[in-house]
């Protein structure tokens, strides 16, 4: 019997994204979170006395800002060397061979598999064969797994692959492959990387995205960590997820439906913030608060959003101090609207608003509506720089839904105000 750890997407020292700057915002804490999560991975490997550690791509977030990133990684690897624990890596799209201009020699217990063709590493002590290939460039469009070698007979065969698999929202479609293709390879375990959400694509053999080690922004919510795999005498793997993150990113929805009193608004806010803290298992949290629902309180919120933004932050400080930080506050409430009382026909601006709202409310039942909006936005953003296009994320369903919800809330308020209903 032996154990190993499967991690991926450490993105060591990746830059802070998305946290609004305000007094007490935990900028330095979050910047150091990826380092502390890596330290947790190393500690877990030592405590569990694993035979080896696999990291399936994107150890780094891109070229290092300075050499301290490489020094820190090597320092952690040497802790494993002292325990005679080897580490096997593949490079992904963020740390591909042509992306890094700085480098340091890796400790002798660390093996980076090559990018020219798949490599196989045999571990005689554990009767294991590890197969994998690094990225040569950032954009790998072919299915790398098709060239992986046949399994070595009589050994526990592991495939390491940085891939989008069949495609995942928010991730570039790199090294695409099919689940069926991986299953028919004959390998006993597929250690995947690239997708930052933990996902078991297949149970026998296990084909697994462990997710990233530490959430870095609001699109990476919930618990993060690595897979601990125990292989018995019959080469049957038992897979367990282990949390290794040091802080959490969470969404907090405060539904104000039916609320009319200020005290009730604050009470609901405190309750929802408390729920977010409960889910974090004692870890600090960066939360995005979204005020939602149909409420007579909508006009007061919209009249002074900055005031309610600061009320939200103050409530977080009062509840948990430095353990709870507000990443952003969004307002998508709307006034109660009796749609039967709205005019069936209207002229001028009201007609335009009503037509747009009809389209927005069809978006869930008619997929052509969001598709058409995405196409229009894509055409509009082609003139922008690549960095700006990436920030807008017009191809992200989540981003589009947020924008459309904002638009619907604004238009509902506009319609109510103009019709006096």
C-alpha positions as CSV (number, residue, x, y, z in Angstrom):
1,X,0.0,0.0,0.0
2,X,1.2,3.6,-0.7
3,X,-0.2,7.1,-0.8
4,X,0.4,10.0,-3.1
5,X,-0.9,13.6,-3.3
6,X,-2.4,15.1,-6.5
7,X,-2.4,18.9,-6.7
8,X,-2.5,21.4,-9.5
9,X,-2.8,25.1,-10.3
10,X,-0.9,26.5,-7.4
11,X,-0.3,29.8,-9.3
12,X,2.4,30.8,-6.8
13,X,2.5,34.5,-6.1
14,X,-0.3,35.3,-8.6
15,X,-1.3,39.0,-8.4
16,X,-4.2,40.1,-6.3
17,X,-7.4,40.6,-8.3
18,X,-10.8,42.0,-7.5
19,X,-10.6,43.2,-3.9
20,X,-11.8,46.8,-3.6
21,X,-9.3,49.0,-1.7
22,X,-10.6,50.3,1.6
23,X,-9.4,50.8,5.1
24,X,-8.4,47.4,6.6
25,X,-8.6,45.5,3.3
26,X,-6.4,42.4,3.6
27,X,-4.2,43.1,0.5
28,X,-0.9,41.6,1.9
29,X,-2.7,38.6,3.5
30,X,-4.3,37.6,0.2
31,X,-1.1,38.1,-1.7
32,X,0.6,35.6,0.5
33,X,-2.2,33.1,0.5
34,X,-0.8,30.9,-2.3
35,X,2.4,30.6,-0.5
36,X,0.7,29.5,2.7
37,X,-1.5,27.0,0.9
38,X,1.7,25.5,-0.7
39,X,3.2,25.2,2.8
40,X,0.0,23.3,3.9
41,X,0.4,20.9,0.9
42,X,4.0,20.2,2.0
43,X,3.0,19.7,5.6
44,X,0.2,17.3,4.5
45,X,2.6,15.2,2.4
46,X,5.0,14.9,5.4
47,X,2.2,14.0,7.9
48,X,0.7,11.4,5.6
49,X,4.1,10.0,4.7
50,X,3.2,9.9,1.0
51,X,5.3,8.1,-1.5
52,X,5.4,11.0,-3.9
53,X,3.6,14.3,-4.9
54,X,2.1,15.1,-8.3
55,X,1.5,18.7,-9.5
56,X,-0.4,18.8,-12.7
57,X,0.6,22.1,-14.1
58,X,0.6,25.8,-13.4
59,X,2.9,25.9,-10.4
60,X,3.5,29.5,-11.4
61,X,1.1,32.1,-12.7
62,X,3.4,33.2,-15.4
63,X,6.9,34.7,-15.5
64,X,8.2,35.5,-12.1
65,X,8.2,39.2,-11.0
66,X,11.5,38.4,-9.2
67,X,13.5,35.3,-8.1
68,X,11.8,35.1,-4.7
69,X,9.0,33.1,-6.2
70,X,11.4,30.4,-7.4
71,X,13.4,30.5,-4.2
72,X,10.2,29.9,-2.1
73,X,9.1,27.0,-4.2
74,X,12.5,25.3,-4.0
75,X,12.6,25.9,-0.3
76,X,9.3,24.0,0.1
77,X,10.6,21.2,-2.2
78,X,13.7,20.8,0.0
79,X,11.4,20.1,3.0
80,X,10.1,17.1,1.0
81,X,13.7,16.1,0.0
82,X,14.6,15.8,3.7
83,X,11.7,13.3,4.0
84,X,12.8,11.5,0.8
85,X,9.6,12.4,-0.9
86,X,9.9,13.0,-4.7
87,X,7.8,15.5,-6.7
88,X,6.7,15.1,-10.3
89,X,5.6,18.2,-12.2
90,X,4.3,19.1,-15.6
91,X,4.1,22.7,-16.9
92,X,0.8,24.1,-17.9
93,X,-0.4,27.1,-20.0
94,X,0.7,29.6,-17.3
95,X,4.2,28.2,-16.8
96,X,4.9,26.7,-20.3
97,X,8.5,26.4,-21.5
98,X,8.3,29.6,-23.5
99,X,6.6,31.7,-20.8
100,X,9.3,31.8,-18.1
101,X,12.4,34.0,-18.6
102,X,13.7,33.4,-15.1
103,X,14.5,30.0,-13.6
104,X,16.4,28.2,-10.9
105,X,17.7,24.7,-10.8
106,X,15.2,22.4,-9.2
107,X,16.1,20.3,-6.1
108,X,17.1,16.8,-7.0
109,X,13.9,15.3,-5.6
110,X,11.9,17.3,-8.2
111,X,11.3,16.1,-11.7
112,X,9.8,18.3,-14.4
113,X,8.5,16.1,-17.3
114,X,9.6,17.3,-20.7
115,X,7.5,19.2,-23.3
116,X,8.8,17.7,-26.6
117,X,7.0,14.4,-26.1
118,X,5.3,12.4,-23.3
119,X,7.7,10.9,-20.7
120,X,7.4,7.9,-18.4
121,X,9.0,7.7,-15.0
122,X,9.2,4.3,-13.3
123,X,9.1,4.1,-9.5
124,X,10.4,0.6,-8.6
125,X,9.8,1.0,-4.9
126,X,6.1,1.4,-5.4
127,X,5.6,-0.4,-8.7
128,X,4.3,2.8,-10.3
129,X,4.6,4.3,-13.8
130,X,4.0,8.0,-14.2
131,X,3.3,9.4,-17.7
132,X,3.0,13.0,-18.6
133,X,4.0,15.9,-20.8
134,X,4.5,19.6,-20.2
135,X,3.4,22.5,-22.4
136,X,5.9,23.9,-24.8
137,X,3.8,27.0,-25.4
138,X,0.8,28.6,-23.7
139,X,-1.7,27.6,-26.4
140,X,-1.8,23.9,-26.9
141,X,-4.7,23.0,-29.1
142,X,-4.1,19.3,-29.8
143,X,-5.1,16.3,-27.6
144,X,-1.7,15.5,-25.9
145,X,-3.1,12.3,-24.4
146,X,-3.4,10.6,-27.8
147,X,0.4,10.3,-27.8
148,X,0.8,9.0,-24.3
149,X,2.4,5.5,-24.1
150,X,0.5,2.3,-23.4
151,X,0.4,1.4,-19.7
152,X,3.4,-0.5,-18.3
153,X,2.1,-4.0,-17.5
154,X,2.0,-4.9,-13.8
155,X,2.3,-1.4,-12.5
156,X,0.0,1.3,-11.2
157,X,-0.1,3.7,-14.1
158,X,-0.8,7.4,-13.6
159,X,-1.3,9.9,-16.4
160,X,-0.6,13.6,-15.7
161,X,-2.3,16.0,-18.0
162,X,-3.0,19.8,-18.0
163,X,-6.2,20.0,-20.0
164,X,-9.6,21.6,-20.4
165,X,-11.1,18.1,-21.1
166,X,-14.3,18.7,-23.0
167,X,-14.3,22.4,-22.2
168,X,-15.1,24.4,-19.0
169,X,-16.4,27.9,-18.6
170,X,-13.8,30.4,-17.7
171,X,-10.9,28.3,-18.9
172,X,-9.1,28.4,-22.2
173,X,-9.7,25.3,-24.3
174,X,-6.2,23.9,-24.1
175,X,-5.2,20.3,-24.8
176,X,-8.8,19.2,-25.1
177,X,-9.6,15.5,-24.6
178,X,-12.5,13.2,-24.0
179,X,-13.3,11.3,-20.9
180,X,-13.9,8.1,-22.9
181,X,-10.4,8.6,-24.5
182,X,-8.8,8.8,-21.1
183,X,-10.7,5.8,-19.8
184,X,-9.6,3.6,-22.7
185,X,-5.9,4.5,-22.1
186,X,-5.7,1.7,-19.6
187,X,-4.2,3.9,-16.9
188,X,-5.2,3.5,-13.2
189,X,-5.5,7.2,-12.4
190,X,-5.6,10.4,-14.3
191,X,-4.1,13.4,-12.5
192,X,-5.5,16.4,-14.3
193,X,-4.9,20.2,-14.0
194,X,-6.1,23.5,-15.5
195,X,-9.7,23.6,-14.3
196,X,-9.9,25.4,-10.9
197,X,-13.0,23.8,-9.7
198,X,-12.7,20.3,-8.1
199,X,-14.4,17.8,-10.3
200,X,-14.4,14.0,-10.5
201,X,-15.0,13.2,-14.2
202,X,-14.9,9.5,-13.7
203,X,-14.6,7.2,-10.7
204,X,-13.2,4.0,-12.2
205,X,-10.5,4.7,-13.1
206,X,-10.4,8.0,-11.3
207,X,-10.1,11.0,-13.7
208,X,-9.9,14.1,-11.5
209,X,-9.5,17.8,-11.5
210,X,-8.4,18.6,-7.9
211,X,-9.1,22.3,-8.5
212,X,-6.6,25.0,-7.5
213,X,-4.8,24.9,-4.1
214,X,-6.0,28.4,-3.0
215,X,-8.9,30.6,-4.3
216,X,-7.5,33.9,-5.6
217,X,-10.6,35.9,-6.6
218,X,-14.4,35.8,-6.4
219,X,-14.8,33.4,-9.3
220,X,-12.9,30.8,-7.2
221,X,-15.3,30.3,-4.3
222,X,-15.5,27.5,-1.7
223,X,-13.0,25.1,-0.3
224,X,-9.8,24.4,-2.2
225,X,-7.1,21.8,-1.8
226,X,-5.7,18.6,-3.2
227,X,-6.5,14.9,-3.5
228,X,-4.9,12.3,-1.2
229,X,-4.9,8.9,-2.9
230,X,-4.3,5.6,-1.1
231,X,-3.6,2.6,-3.3
232,X,-4.1,-0.8,-1.8
233,X,-2.3,-4.1,-2.5
234,X,-4.7,-4.8,-5.4
235,X,-4.0,-1.4,-7.0
236,X,-7.4,0.0,-6.0
237,X,-7.2,3.7,-5.4
238,X,-9.2,5.4,-2.6
239,X,-9.5,9.1,-3.2
240,X,-10.0,11.8,-0.5
241,X,-10.2,15.5,-0.8
242,X,-8.1,17.5,1.7
243,X,-8.7,21.3,2.3
244,X,-5.5,23.3,2.2
245,X,-6.6,26.8,1.5
246,X,-5.9,29.5,4.1
247,X,-8.8,31.8,3.2
248,X,-12.1,31.6,1.3
249,X,-13.9,33.6,-1.3
250,X,-17.6,33.5,-0.9
251,X,-20.8,34.9,-2.4
252,X,-23.3,36.4,0.0
253,X,-26.9,37.0,-1.2
254,X,-29.0,39.3,0.9
255,X,-32.6,39.0,-0.2
256,X,-34.7,42.0,0.8
257,X,-38.0,40.7,-0.5
258,X,-40.8,42.0,1.7
259,X,-38.5,44.2,3.8
260,X,-39.5,47.8,4.6
261,X,-37.7,48.6,7.8
262,X,-34.0,49.6,8.1
263,X,-33.6,47.3,11.2
264,X,-34.8,44.3,9.1
265,X,-32.3,45.2,6.3
266,X,-29.4,45.1,8.8
267,X,-30.7,42.0,10.4
268,X,-30.8,40.1,7.2
269,X,-27.4,41.3,6.3
270,X,-25.9,40.1,9.6
271,X,-27.6,36.7,9.2
272,X,-26.3,36.1,5.8
273,X,-22.8,37.3,6.7
274,X,-22.9,34.8,9.6
275,X,-23.8,32.0,7.3
276,X,-20.8,32.8,5.1
277,X,-18.5,32.6,8.1
278,X,-20.0,29.3,9.2
279,X,-19.1,27.8,5.8
280,X,-15.5,28.9,6.0
281,X,-14.6,26.5,8.8
282,X,-12.7,29.1,10.8
283,X,-10.8,30.6,7.8
284,X,-10.8,34.3,6.9
285,X,-13.3,35.1,4.2
286,X,-13.4,37.7,1.4
287,X,-17.1,38.0,0.5
288,X,-19.0,39.6,-2.4
289,X,-22.4,40.8,-1.0
290,X,-25.3,41.1,-3.4
291,X,-28.5,42.8,-2.4
292,X,-31.3,41.1,-4.2
293,X,-35.1,40.7,-4.2
294,X,-38.2,42.9,-4.8
295,X,-38.5,45.4,-2.0
296,X,-40.0,48.7,-1.2
297,X,-36.6,49.5,0.2
298,X,-35.1,49.5,-3.3
299,X,-35.4,53.3,-3.8
300,X,-33.5,54.0,-0.6
301,X,-30.7,51.6,-1.5
302,X,-30.3,53.1,-5.0
303,X,-30.5,56.6,-3.7
304,X,-27.3,56.2,-1.8
305,X,-25.4,53.1,-2.8
306,X,-22.2,54.3,-1.3
307,X,-23.8,54.6,2.1
308,X,-25.1,51.0,2.0
309,X,-21.8,49.8,0.7
310,X,-20.1,51.3,3.8
311,X,-22.9,49.9,6.0
312,X,-22.2,46.4,4.6
313,X,-18.5,46.8,5.4
314,X,-19.2,48.1,8.9
315,X,-21.5,45.1,9.5
316,X,-18.7,42.7,8.5
317,X,-16.2,44.4,10.8
318,X,-18.7,44.3,13.7
319,X,-19.4,40.6,13.1
320,X,-16.0,39.2,12.6
321,X,-13.3,42.0,12.4
322,X,-10.4,41.0,10.3
323,X,-11.8,37.5,9.6
324,X,-14.4,38.9,7.2
325,X,-13.6,41.3,4.3
326,X,-16.0,42.7,1.7
327,X,-14.6,42.1,-1.8
328,X,-17.4,44.1,-3.5
329,X,-21.0,45.1,-3.0
330,X,-23.6,44.7,-5.8
331,X,-27.1,46.0,-5.9
332,X,-29.7,44.1,-8.0
333,X,-32.8,44.8,-5.9
334,X,-35.9,46.0,-7.7
335,X,-39.1,47.7,-6.6
336,X,-42.2,45.6,-6.5
337,X,-43.9,45.8,-9.9
338,X,-47.4,44.8,-10.8
339,X,-46.8,43.8,-14.4
340,X,-50.5,43.6,-15.0
341,X,-50.8,47.3,-14.3
342,X,-48.1,48.3,-16.7
343,X,-49.3,49.8,-20.0
344,X,-49.5,47.3,-22.9
345,X,-48.3,50.0,-25.3
346,X,-46.2,53.1,-24.7
347,X,-44.3,55.7,-26.7
348,X,-40.8,57.1,-26.5
349,X,-38.4,56.1,-23.7
350,X,-40.9,53.9,-21.9
351,X,-41.5,51.8,-25.0
352,X,-37.8,51.3,-25.4
353,X,-37.4,50.3,-21.7
354,X,-40.3,47.8,-21.9
355,X,-38.9,46.2,-25.1
356,X,-35.5,45.7,-23.5
357,X,-37.0,44.2,-20.4
358,X,-39.0,41.7,-22.4
359,X,-35.8,40.5,-24.1
360,X,-34.0,40.3,-20.7
361,X,-36.8,38.2,-19.1
362,X,-36.7,35.8,-22.0
363,X,-33.0,35.1,-21.5
364,X,-33.6,32.0,-19.3
365,X,-36.1,30.3,-21.6
366,X,-34.6,31.4,-24.9
367,X,-30.9,30.8,-25.2
368,X,-30.8,32.8,-28.4
369,X,-31.1,36.0,-26.3
370,X,-27.9,35.7,-24.3
371,X,-26.2,34.3,-27.4
372,X,-27.2,37.4,-29.4
373,X,-26.1,39.7,-26.6
374,X,-22.7,37.9,-26.3
375,X,-22.2,38.2,-30.1
376,X,-23.0,42.0,-30.0
377,X,-20.6,42.5,-27.0
378,X,-17.9,40.5,-28.7
379,X,-18.1,42.7,-31.8
380,X,-18.1,45.9,-29.6
381,X,-15.0,44.8,-27.6
382,X,-12.8,43.8,-30.6
383,X,-11.4,47.4,-30.6
384,X,-10.3,47.1,-27.0
385,X,-6.9,45.9,-25.8
386,X,-6.5,42.2,-24.9
387,X,-6.2,43.1,-21.2
388,X,-9.5,45.0,-21.2
389,X,-11.2,42.2,-23.2
390,X,-10.1,39.7,-20.6
391,X,-11.4,41.8,-17.7
392,X,-14.8,42.2,-19.4
393,X,-15.2,38.4,-19.9
394,X,-17.9,38.7,-22.5
395,X,-17.7,35.0,-23.2
396,X,-18.4,34.0,-19.5
397,X,-22.0,33.0,-18.8
398,X,-21.5,34.0,-15.1
399,X,-20.3,37.5,-16.0
400,X,-23.1,37.9,-18.6
401,X,-25.8,36.9,-16.1
402,X,-24.5,39.4,-13.6
403,X,-24.5,42.2,-16.1
404,X,-28.0,41.3,-17.4
405,X,-29.3,41.1,-13.8
406,X,-27.9,44.6,-13.1
407,X,-29.5,45.9,-16.3
408,X,-32.9,44.4,-15.4
409,X,-32.7,46.0,-11.9
410,X,-31.9,49.4,-13.3
411,X,-34.6,49.2,-16.0
412,X,-37.2,48.0,-13.6
413,X,-36.5,51.0,-11.3
414,X,-36.6,53.3,-14.4
415,X,-39.9,51.9,-15.6
416,X,-41.5,52.1,-12.1
417,X,-40.4,55.7,-11.8
418,X,-41.5,56.8,-15.2
419,X,-44.9,55.1,-15.0
420,X,-45.5,56.0,-11.4
421,X,-46.6,52.5,-10.5
